[in-house]
Amino acid sequence: MVPGRLSGKVVVERIRWIRKMVLQIRSLPLESYDRFIAEPTIAAAAESYLRRGIESLMDLGRHILAKGFAKAPAEYKSIARDLNEVGILTIDQAEVMREIAGYRNRLVHFYDEVTETELYKICTEELGAIERLVEIFENWIKEHPDKIDRTL
């Protein structure tokens, strides 16, 4: 693999999707835990939006690594490590992204262990971590316009 340029279309679509998933979570009734669990579909929607938002975040990181740095991480958790190695994320930011990747794996592979309580806590207290990572990627992209292919 040879480093090349990121697809502007892919970058925009992934960022848009992540933001949409976060907005969908924030639009749910999160004002109280009792309201959150009142209808089973609320927690189910939150889980789906969260998983899809995380997957898009990981896909964005993987796209940056694959196209911009010719790196192809096999696992979600290694995306964070590789983004640190190429200088996009600090060690602390990579650790946050690694934890987010781990949570995605819990949602997919250990779904029966994910409680409504922890899902509510993440939806009310932790979404900012995803938003901060998106901002970091956006800032890196703005600082490296030469890395973006803007053709369709």
Summary of the structure (lengths in Angstrom):
residues: 152
radius of gyration: 16.1
end to end distance: 21.9
largest distance: 52.2
contacts: 457
relative contact order: 0.18
helix: 77%
strand: 3%
